[in-house]
Amino acid sequence: GAVVSQHPSRVICKSGTSVKIECRSLDFQATTMFWYRQFPKKSLMLMATSNEGSKATYEQGVEKDKFLINHASLTLSTLTVTSAHPEDSSFYICSARASGGGTGELFFGEGSRLTVL
Amino acid sequence: DAKTTQPPSMDCAEGRAANLPCNHSTISGNEYVYWYRQIHSQGPQYIIHGLKNNETNEMASLIITEDRKSSTLILPHATLRDTAVYYCIVRVALSDYGQNFVFGPGTRLSVLP
């Protein structure tokens, strides 16, 4: 199947700093990518939909100024957690589906575990 | 909210078939049933999907009832590596925008030696 890669897989940062997570579709182009967050023993919760060349669409309750999303190309979306705090510690997962066809399945990255001290 | 309901957990003996049920009684005519699984601390992995016909691939089989209100994912010979949380999701297949994949709590499958 198609490959979606995230980087970094793990990051530890100090409170107040910003962290950028990259999501790349390695062998296909993705008009749309999705960013999810997952807390321990919980299911994935959609944070935002990232659209290439336009602004991201955020889910209710997700602060767009805190979670900056940039989808500058058909193979790369980035999520920047600004001024991170301990409560932002979570497992962040991106996903993408191929543009212009396919049968609709989403392919997920390996996830990025953020720990804010 | 997720449009599916699944049992929270199941056990299966290694080497036996694992049958994971999913109820989706409000499924629309143009919505597919997708199955994903998530092994601990990894991103979800696509398994299989279908509309109304039964489907089979190298990983699993998907049996969808005639009224499409429920389905069963079958892992024919479960191994210890199949221990994971399994998610059943219904979604329109070919929409680029709008309806996304909504994850419910899933079924935690434990394959026992």
Interface residues (C-beta under 8 A of the other chain):
Chain A: G1 V4 Q6 T31 T32 F34 Y36 K42 S43 L44 M45 L46 T49 N51 F91 I93 S95 R97 S99 T103 G104 E105 L106 F107 F108 G109 E110 G111 R113
Chain B: Y32 Y34 Y36 Q38 S41 Q42 G43 P44 Q45 Y46 H49 Y87 R91 V92 A93 L94 S95 D96 Y97 N100 F101 V102 F103 G104 P105 G106
